[in-house]
Amino acid sequence: MIHKKLAPLWKFRAFILGSVKREFQSKYQNSLLGIAWPILNPLAMIFIYTLVFSQVMRAKLPGVDSTFAYSIYLCIGIITWNLFAEITLCSQTVFLDNANLLKKLNFPKLCLPIIVISNAMLNFLLVFLIFTAFLVLTGSFPGWVYFAVIPLLLIQVAFAISLGISLGILNVFFRDIGQMYGIFLQFWFWLTPIVYASDILPVYARPYLALNPMMSIIDGYHAIFIAGQYPQWNSLWYVSLLTLALAFIGVHLFRKHGAEMVDEL
């Protein structure tokens, strides 16, 4: 069954790869530095965070005696949050942005989420490689536990695309969804322990913060890169269950309203 669903995607692999390539090139084709920008931007971010928080403000994490701990805490939180934000924001407008293609061409609509994920992961990997080089140069590389990032990323990407596509289908029929989600995402960022450590919050607020599905994911990254420990895998059951529920909702919405979407566009 799964093979039958995925087989058409292989036939359209050139379409998927071409779309990813065009999206990447369109960002830098009219700039003088071109491909250098994806490298310069994360370098600037890491340099600024390290200079401001480690050297100027002397910011420290509770219980962590390291000059670069807070900059690493902030960088990995923002890098992975940006991946989540890019996937969900692009997914919830993907059908609107590709309305002309959907009307003119006959191709599996599943290609669109794959293109969104591929573009977001390409941008993420460029930044993450720079971040990894920073860890090595500052003697902060966590060792073999570094590779625990892979299953954590898979869970995060699955959650992001399940949420994004569900919103994307609804956004075709209710255009306010996209505007509302953009505002909600800003609040969501500050309700996630990225800039601050969850330990500083009042005790009564922590159970409510635990309802945030992104908290366990971000905490997992912090465990890897700050404590050099594996994430608490049992804490990820909530986001995994939510991912399955959102995937089911997305499939249900697509089966029910897929034919109507092209007319609505």
Secondary structure, DSSP 8 states (H G I E B T S, - for coil): -HHHHHHHHHHTHHHHHHHHHHHHHHHHTTSSSGGGHHHHHHHHHHHHHIIIIIIIS----TT---TTHHHHHHHHHHHHHHHHHHHHHHHTTHHHHTHHHHHH----TTHHHHHHHHHHHHHHHHHHHHHHHHHHHTT---GGGGGGHHHHHHHHHHHHHHHHHHHHHHHHH-THHHHHHHHHHHHHHHTSTTSS-GGGS-GGGHHHHTT-HHHHHHHHHHIIIII-----GGGGHHHHHHHHHHHHHHHHHHHHHHHHHHHH-
